[in-house]
Amino acid sequence: MRAKRIVFLDWATMAYHSEELSWRRFAPLASSVDVFAATAPEETVSHIGNADVVICNKVLLTKEVFDACPNIRYVGILATGFNNVDLEAATAHGVTVCNAGSYSTDAVAQLVFAYLFDYCQRVSLYAMETRLGRWESAPTFSYFPYPTAELRGKTLGIIGYGHIGKRVAEIASVLGMRVIIATRTKPENCPYPVMDTDAVFAGSDFLTLHCPLNSGTEHLVCKKTLSLMKETAVLINTSRGGTVCEPDLADALNNDMIAAAYVDVLDKEPMRADTPLKTAKNCVITPHIGWTPLETRRRLLEITEDNLHGWMNGNPQHQVNRIPEAPMD
């Protein structure tokens, strides 16, 4: 069985260089495949047209889009998050929506510890100092004007205890860190103390966010919760930009309420010139790279293909809405 027409709405989010990945693996699954590098909001309906399968990463699929494109039967999300899709509208139109599950667990956890090591060891800073010749003029064999620190014994607070949160906790434990958890649903057999959110904000030397963006987590990091943190604490956000009130975080950094922040996600992406965190003190911003290792994106594409196969065979995987399913005609 094949789809009539598959359309990729933002393929450029998957492959920055054309030779990295190929969409052609999906060609046997449909009579035709159309690939758009990007899709502006005003282009969404025309790009979808009569497609019955839509695959996208961040393009907004609103009620108006589903109303205007009645042939859509399946949406594949090239991501874990699916807040770009109006699930109520999709369900009302009988559209199955599947995400990519936990494809990026190791990659995002890896970035969290890249941040932790950067802050504690100051590798980039010291590399720049040596390039500038500062070591050459040092009075002793070792040049260390900037403080470094060990992670062992420090407390890592984790907000959200899904796949990524669990992997981060495992790695932190191996490094000798004390782990504390805040999560909406208390996990069974959790080896770490589970506390309320305020207690985790207050008790952490490093605080990392691994929660979805929803009404309960929007602007979770705000003036109130930032005021609970230690002045020496470091905030890390690799989840969703909307979990942080950016003006409040900028104020906290500029007024030395916390020591530093590392963020891989922003409320508006790509980053805007007036983003409050752009000029905030001790704020490191990376351009949403946590999910981008090549191995991770290959896994993402494989999962997306498997999801589509499953739907075609009446057994959809990673489905995020509930509608009756039947094999394709």
Secondary structure, 3 states (H helix, E strand, C coil): CCEEEEEECCHHHCCCCCCCCCHHHHHHHEEEEEECCCCCHHHHHHHHCCCCEEEECCCCECHHHHHHCCCCCEEEECCCCCCCECHHHHHHCCCEEECCCCCCHHHHHHHHHHHHHHHHHCHHHHHHHHHCCCCCCCCCCCCCCCCCCCCCCCEEEEECCCHHHHHHHHHHHHCCCEEEEECCCCCCCCCCCECCHHHHHHHCCEEEECCCCCCCCCCCECHHHHCCCCCCCEEEECCCHHHECHHHHHHHHHCCCCCEEEECCCCCCCCCCCCHHHHCCCEEECCCCCCCCHHHHHHHHHHHHHHHHHHHCCCCCCECCCCCCCCCC
